[in-house]
Amino acid sequence: MTILTAIHDGFFVRNFLRTDAARIIIEQPGDRLVVLVPKEKVEYYALEFPESSITFDVLPELQRPVVETFFQFIERASIHSRTARMQRTYLFQSNFSFSWNGIRTLLLYPVEVMCGCLGQFSWWRRMIRWSYARFSDHTFDSLLDRYNPDVVYCSNVIHSEDHILAKVARRRGVRVVGMILSWDNLYSKTIIRVHPDTLLVHTPEILELAATYGDFPRNRVCITGIPQYDRYFSGRVTMSREEFLNSIGADPSKKTILYAFSGKAALDIEFDILRILHESLEAHALSESVNVLIRPYPRYDFSEKRMERMRSAYRFFVVSAVGHVADTVHNWEFTDEAVNFLHHSLIYADVVVTMYSTFFIEAAILDKPIVGVAFDGALRRPYWNSARRFFDWNHLAKIRTLNGIAIVHSADEMVTALNDALQVPAMLREGRARIVQEQCYMTDGKSAERVARAIIHTL
């Protein structure tokens, strides 16, 4: 059996190639995995994953990018959720000006609002899918002819490449397996523009979202759990706490605060939060001296120059979140070293601080006290551009109710929450357990195996 899939970014590598999912597939007699990757990374992947049952080929450029851009705009504008409405407001407010970009934003905003209203109706969402299916696309024709796959695996059904692959494969009678990659995708990124034959989701909650926002039949959904979290549930450790902290120059006799950046939406706010954290440490506001380890967000990894400035100014420990393997803008990768470093960063952290990232879940799995930042540093921004808004996003509003995160609205509250976490780590433990149950669901460390079995057995 030949399974064809595509890599869009390093998350696929972390979630699939570096889990048991890929291993189980290629160990099946006669099975072959064909992975389409950006041209500049073919050689890297071939060296990184040299197994004879894996073939890497070039991911082609889209032949009809205007069509994809149009439908992505209509699709995302048609998501009828609080998160989507808030993000539309943010983009309108932040881009509005008398420049061409600002005028375009002004003209498109009423269209987005109208689509958002129509998006509550299934007939409108079905019309978008029907219209998209009418546009032919030959981007992948030669590759499908060459490899003649039995199954196409769309690992993240928010990308144009996956939409096209699924659409063309279904026309050819090839079975398609798709996956909802993350907990927020159906609130802000997709209505599942092309329905695969089988949809993989992490939890029962995402199954219900796929049915509600994506009109997907429940009897064609497979709940797998979260494959990249298997290593947390398995308890695998390759170095001791002392070895890990010594490796970054930290003091093993001190407790460690891990600050995880969340993404692009609040980068400037988060740098101000770090300044406040440093000032609190300098003022001895914390109950004890600590190590502070900073984790950049993978897609917006810090330059070496910026990391060195932070080390020098704050005496924090800053380590790149990913490896950089090609001379391009999108050169970041979850190398084996990067994945292991992340794993041990969480295992040996005593407190995890973040703003709106999946570290809420990862820290809860490892029963680490969690501090959620919901203020803007030294400034108080308008709500649409404030850290206060994040816990009103649908997926974070739900996790907030589980009472496993100490959500802080000021610098003083942050210091109090950090002291509580350092002194009484069991505080909010029951809430963290609820986060794991609701957001992970499968906790046996076999989620990647379920992904592999679902792909193999789709025929």
Order of alpha helices (4+ residues) and beta strands (2+ residues): beta-alpha-beta-alpha-beta-alpha-alpha-alpha-alpha-alpha-beta-alpha-beta-alpha-beta-alpha-beta-alpha-alpha-beta-alpha-beta-alpha-beta-beta-beta-alpha-beta-alpha-beta-alpha-beta-alpha-alpha-alpha
